[in-house]
Amino acid sequence: MAVKALNFKMDETEILDMKKVASVFNMTVTDVVKEAVKEYLTKMKSDPFYRLTVNVEDASAEESAEILEEIEGLSDEDLTIASVKRFTV
């Protein structure tokens, strides 16, 4: 697995807070960020919007709007995935 560097900016107080938390748990700030991102991505991937659109790679803006409109009208029961079928066009 390739490892790449990523730079991003954060508020100084948030960085200091991360450093404090990391030191208490004997972790690096990088490990804190990696674990937080992993947890957040897991949460995002369970979102109905993501689950219903992840395989729609080349949708136009109009198609995306139509998908969003359909998703907003679904209940939690409607969003339960009962099975998965893949079609190649």
Long-range contacts (C-beta under 8 A, 24 or more apart in sequence): 48-74, 48-79, 51-79, 51-81, 52-79, 55-86
